[in-house]
Amino acid sequence: MRPRQCPRFSTRCSISTTTTSIADADRRHTFLKGRHSHDYKFTSAVWEDYQVMAPAVRDRYLAASVFNLKGSGDADNGLVQRIRVALGS
């Protein structure tokens, strides 16, 4: 896999397709389930930190941070429900 340029850092980083897919799914999940600014800020900070951490510890850090995320059993954000009704989906 080819490393890609990190947007905010001059060093190069290697982000696997799997990690990118997980980050994308987490982003969608956060917008679907998030209710407060902390929900959005926390997940953003987790992914920013993950990208610059040493490979030996970053997977454990990511796993530990999942504890503070909303679960799939949590209700969808009320705004999402209103948008779905408005769009008829």
WOVEN-V623300 format. One record per pair of residues at least 4 apart in sequence whose ideal C-beta (glycine too) atoms are under 8 Angstrom apart, sorted by the first residue. I is the first residue (numbers start at 0). J is the second residue. D is the distance in Angstrom with one decimal. If there is no record, write none. Layout:
# WOVEN-V623300
I&J&D ; I&J&D
This chain:
# WOVEN-V623300
0&13&6.5 ; 0&15&6.2 ; 0&16&7.2 ; 2&11&4.6 ; 2&12&6.2 ; 2&13&4.4 ; 3&11&7.6 ; 3&12&7.2 ; 3&13&7.8 ; 3&14&6.6 ; 4&11&6.4 ; 5&10&6.6 ; 5&11&7.0 ; 5&12&4.6 ; 5&50&6.5 ; 8&12&7.2 ; 8&51&6.8 ; 12&50&5.7 ; 12&51&7.6 ; 14&18&5.3 ; 14&19&5.5 ; 14&50&6.9 ; 15&19&6.9 ; 16&20&6.1 ; 17&21&6.4 ; 18&22&6.3 ; 18&49&8.0 ; 19&23&6.4 ; 20&24&6.3 ; 21&25&6.1 ; 22&26&6.4 ; 22&46&5.5 ; 23&27&6.7 ; 24&28&6.1 ; 25&29&6.1 ; 25&42&6.0 ; 25&46&7.4 ; 25&68&7.4 ; 26&30&6.7 ; 26&42&7.4 ; 27&31&6.2 ; 28&32&5.9 ; 28&68&7.7 ; 28&69&7.2 ; 28&71&7.5 ; 29&33&4.8 ; 29&38&6.0 ; 29&39&6.2 ; 29&42&4.8 ; 29&68&7.5 ; 29&69&7.3 ; 30&39&7.9 ; 30&76&7.4 ; 30&79&7.5 ; 31&75&5.6 ; 31&76&6.3 ; 31&79&5.7 ; 32&38&7.4 ; 32&69&3.8 ; 32&70&7.7 ; 32&71&7.9 ; 32&73&5.0 ; 32&74&7.7 ; 32&75&6.5 ; 32&76&6.3 ; 33&38&3.5 ; 33&39&5.5 ; 33&42&7.9 ; 33&69&6.5 ; 33&76&6.1 ; 34&38&6.2 ; 34&69&8.0 ; 34&76&6.0 ; 35&39&8.0 ; 36&40&5.7 ; 37&41&5.6 ; 38&42&6.8 ; 38&69&6.4 ; 39&43&6.3 ; 40&44&6.1 ; 41&45&6.4 ; 41&64&7.8 ; 41&67&6.1 ; 41&68&7.8 ; 42&46&6.7 ; 42&68&6.6 ; 43&47&6.4 ; 44&48&6.1 ; 45&49&6.1 ; 45&60&7.8 ; 45&61&6.9 ; 45&64&4.6 ; 46&50&6.7 ; 47&51&7.3 ; 48&52&6.1 ; 48&60&6.9 ; 49&57&5.2 ; 49&60&6.5 ; 49&61&5.4 ; 52&56&5.8 ; 52&57&3.8 ; 52&60&6.0 ; 53&57&6.6 ; 54&58&7.8 ; 56&60&5.9 ; 57&61&6.3 ; 58&62&6.3 ; 59&63&6.2 ; 60&64&6.4 ; 61&65&7.2 ; 64&68&7.2 ; 69&73&4.6 ; 75&79&4.8 ; 75&80&5.7 ; 76&80&7.4 ; 77&81&6.4 ; 78&82&6.3 ; 79&83&6.4 ; 80&84&6.6 ; 81&85&6.3 ; 82&86&6.2 ; 83&88&5.2
